[in-house]
Amino acid sequence: MTRAHIAGNPERLTAQQRELIDIAATLGREKFAPRAAQIDRDAVFPFDNYADMRAAGLLKICVPVAHGGLGADFATYVMVAAEIGRHCGATALTWNMHVCSTMWAGFIADALDMTPEQRAEHERIRAIHFKRVVEEGKVYAQPFSEGGSAAAGKAPFGTLAKKVDGGYIVTGRKIFASLSGAADYYGALCTLDKPGATMRDSMYLAVPADAPGVSISGAWDPLGMRGTVSRTLDFKDVFVPDDARLMPEGLYFQAAQRFPHMFATLSPTYMGLAQAAYDFTVAYLRGEVPGTPPVKRRMYPTKQIAVADMRIKLEQTRALFLQNARDAQVDPDRDTRMRLYAAHFSIMENANDLARLAIRTCGGQSMLKSLPLERIYRDSRCGSLMLPWTAELCQDRLGRECLYEPGERDEEIVA
Ligand SMILES: Cc1cc2nc3c(=O)[nH]c(=O)nc-3n(C[C@H](O)[C@H](O)[C@H](O)COP(=O)(O)OP(=O)(O)OC[C@H]3O[C@@H](n4cnc5c(N)ncnc54)[C@H](O)[C@@H]3O)c2cc1C
């Protein structure tokens, strides 16, 4: 059976997009999918998949060409990420954390305002980080969440970076730190420790995993996305040099305001899972799932209607996904932001709905632990939980922006 292309019509893609998606598809089919069950069962990090991605150049996908990377743009990255998510959700989600670190320091920083001195200093420092990725295959994680309102973008980060001679002393705790114990550097968001610090004083620092004062704690036995190994990270008086800055002081705040599509980099994984739920259903109804008897179920009209409904929802999801991919730019207008919330919400929620429909359509034997569908179902449930744009927070933002012009307030009602 011809498999749907993750990015729709491949003829509409650039040569680089086609080539990188093909690499991801081959790795995914031949390596990641066969390993996914064990990674999920044991809740262990997919080290072998990372070795394959490193060899294929995928760790440097968004490192600028001038720094030895592949120089992929936002649209190219999300399409490749979705293809990886089609085969292993945990690999795609953790790879997202790594690639985002190179995007923030790379093309996002290029699009932002800096003084000439800041830009020159950023150029010098990011060369150090990019070299680690390109030449040494190092992996960066992205631990932002703290359990309070900071990761939702509503309060300053509680992790503090105190300026000292030659660097910073970092102290704080990050929860749900994917790649804990696997990354070489933790790209942590902190607040510059100074009186009256606000969200504008956010710092983005790469903390070496082996720095004195870094520790990992807590069990990891979740419902889904088990291979992300997202345990708790503690930083206790960790010294990092000035070169640890992934962005100049204060720049992360500007980036978060002006490039909101970055927060939707979590949805490509779920686009891939939506596709995986559909792929499984077609193969199952055709009696072609490896390890199951060759029983066909496709001749029942109810199955045909159910799979048609799934394909309709999948194509709706893909259309929104591609719209997001192509809309990403610095300073999107208000309407584009609203489309972005709606698209991100829909991709994450539809992925789980498609997995639900897949189980209902295929039937009882399809959800046995020996088959991938129940894992896809569990993994797909995790998308709507990711801050800062959980499903609820997308609705919060969208509902408000649909009804209020910027700066508009309701008159106070006096009882
Ligand atoms: C598999 C997995 C991997 C993850 N990996 C990472 C990672 O690598 N890095 C990282 O930084 N985080 C990561 N996270 C964490 C994730 O982004 C969230 O921070 C975490 O799931 C939040 O936990 P919570 O729902 O208990 O949060 P809570 O803060 O308790 O929020 C609960 C819900 O309340 C709502 N809410 C929260 N704050 C507000 C507010 N201020 N206003 C209105 N509503 C609000 C949100 O809808 C949220 O879903 C990961 C999570 C999962 C599940």
The ligand as an SDF file (V2000), in Angstrom:
LIG
                    3D

 53 58  0  0  0  0  0  0  0  0999 V2000
    6.3590   13.6340   28.3230 C   0  0  0  0  0  0  0  0  0  0  0  0
    6.6360   14.9920   28.7850 C   0  0  0  0  0  0  0  0  0  0  0  0
    7.8670   15.5700   28.5020 C   0  0  0  0  0  0  0  0  0  0  0  0
    8.1450   16.8620   28.9410 C   0  0  0  0  0  0  0  0  0  0  0  0
    9.3670   17.4070   28.6490 N   0  0  0  0  0  0  0  0  0  0  0  0
    9.6450   18.6710   29.0460 C   0  0  0  0  0  0  0  0  0  0  0  0
   10.9090   19.2710   28.7750 C   0  0  0  0  0  0  0  0  0  0  0  0
   11.7800   18.6760   28.1660 O   0  0  0  0  0  0  0  0  0  0  0  0
   11.1180   20.5410   29.1990 N   0  0  0  0  0  0  0  0  0  0  0  0
   10.1720   21.2390   29.8650 C   0  0  0  0  0  0  0  0  0  0  0  0
   10.4210   22.3850   30.1860 O   0  0  0  0  0  0  0  0  0  0  0  0
    8.9790   20.7000   30.1700 N   0  0  0  0  0  0  0  0  0  0  0  0
    8.6950   19.4370   29.7650 C   0  0  0  0  0  0  0  0  0  0  0  0
    7.4920   18.8640   30.0800 N   0  0  0  0  0  0  0  0  0  0  0  0
    6.6150   19.5800   31.0030 C   0  0  0  0  0  0  0  0  0  0  0  0
    5.4140   20.2430   30.3910 C   0  0  0  0  0  0  0  0  0  0  0  0
    5.7580   21.2070   29.4340 O   0  0  0  0  0  0  0  0  0  0  0  0
    4.6130   20.9000   31.5030 C   0  0  0  0  0  0  0  0  0  0  0  0
    5.3930   21.8340   32.1670 O   0  0  0  0  0  0  0  0  0  0  0  0
    4.1120   19.9190   32.5100 C   0  0  0  0  0  0  0  0  0  0  0  0
    3.4160   18.8900   31.8700 O   0  0  0  0  0  0  0  0  0  0  0  0
    3.1810   20.7190   33.4170 C   0  0  0  0  0  0  0  0  0  0  0  0
    2.7420   19.8870   34.4290 O   0  0  0  0  0  0  0  0  0  0  0  0
    1.2980   20.1670   35.0550 P   0  0  0  0  0  0  0  0  0  0  0  0
    0.2760   19.9230   34.0170 O   0  0  0  0  0  0  0  0  0  0  0  0
    1.2640   19.3720   36.2980 O   0  0  0  0  0  0  0  0  0  0  0  0
    1.3960   21.7150   35.3300 O   0  0  0  0  0  0  0  0  0  0  0  0
    0.5560   22.7160   36.1690 P   0  0  0  0  0  0  0  0  0  0  0  0
    1.4260   23.9260   36.2820 O   0  0  0  0  0  0  0  0  0  0  0  0
    0.0280   22.0910   37.4010 O   0  0  0  0  0  0  0  0  0  0  0  0
   -0.6360   23.0690   35.2160 O   0  0  0  0  0  0  0  0  0  0  0  0
   -1.7980   22.2880   35.0790 C   0  0  0  0  0  0  0  0  0  0  0  0
   -2.6390   22.8880   33.9730 C   0  0  0  0  0  0  0  0  0  0  0  0
   -3.1170   24.1690   34.4110 O   0  0  0  0  0  0  0  0  0  0  0  0
   -3.0360   25.1040   33.3690 C   0  0  0  0  0  0  0  0  0  0  0  0
   -2.1940   26.2340   33.7700 N   0  0  0  0  0  0  0  0  0  0  0  0
   -0.9350   26.2250   34.2550 C   0  0  0  0  0  0  0  0  0  0  0  0
   -0.5090   27.4730   34.5200 N   0  0  0  0  0  0  0  0  0  0  0  0
   -1.5230   28.2910   34.2130 C   0  0  0  0  0  0  0  0  0  0  0  0
   -1.7040   29.6930   34.2840 C   0  0  0  0  0  0  0  0  0  0  0  0
   -0.7310   30.4950   34.7430 N   0  0  0  0  0  0  0  0  0  0  0  0
   -2.8840   30.2100   33.8590 N   0  0  0  0  0  0  0  0  0  0  0  0
   -3.8790   29.3990   33.4060 C   0  0  0  0  0  0  0  0  0  0  0  0
   -3.7640   28.0600   33.3410 N   0  0  0  0  0  0  0  0  0  0  0  0
   -2.6110   27.5140   33.7390 C   0  0  0  0  0  0  0  0  0  0  0  0
   -2.4410   24.4300   32.1780 C   0  0  0  0  0  0  0  0  0  0  0  0
   -3.4280   24.1280   31.2130 O   0  0  0  0  0  0  0  0  0  0  0  0
   -1.8440   23.1540   32.7120 C   0  0  0  0  0  0  0  0  0  0  0  0
   -1.9960   22.0680   31.8370 O   0  0  0  0  0  0  0  0  0  0  0  0
    7.1720   17.5870   29.6640 C   0  0  0  0  0  0  0  0  0  0  0  0
    5.9400   16.9970   29.9390 C   0  0  0  0  0  0  0  0  0  0  0  0
    5.6560   15.7340   29.5200 C   0  0  0  0  0  0  0  0  0  0  0  0
    4.3180   15.1420   29.8290 C   0  0  0  0  0  0  0  0  0  0  0  0
  1  2  1  0
  2  3  1  0
  2 52  2  0
  3  4  2  0
  4  5  1  0
  4 50  1  0
  5  6  2  0
  6  7  1  0
  6 13  1  0
  7  8  2  0
  7  9  1  0
  9 10  1  0
 10 11  2  0
 10 12  1  0
 12 13  2  0
 13 14  1  0
 14 15  1  0
 14 50  1  0
 15 16  1  0
 16 17  1  0
 16 18  1  0
 18 19  1  0
 18 20  1  0
 20 21  1  0
 20 22  1  0
 22 23  1  0
 23 24  1  0
 24 25  2  0
 24 26  1  0
 24 27  1  0
 27 28  1  0
 28 29  2  0
 28 30  1  0
 28 31  1  0
 31 32  1  0
 32 33  1  0
 33 34  1  0
 33 48  1  0
 34 35  1  0
 35 36  1  0
 35 46  1  0
 36 37  1  0
 36 45  1  0
 37 38  2  0
 38 39  1  0
 39 40  1  0
 39 45  2  0
 40 41  1  0
 40 42  2  0
 42 43  1  0
 43 44  2  0
 44 45  1  0
 46 47  1  0
 46 48  1  0
 48 49  1  0
 50 51  2  0
 51 52  1  0
 52 53  1  0
M  END
$$$$
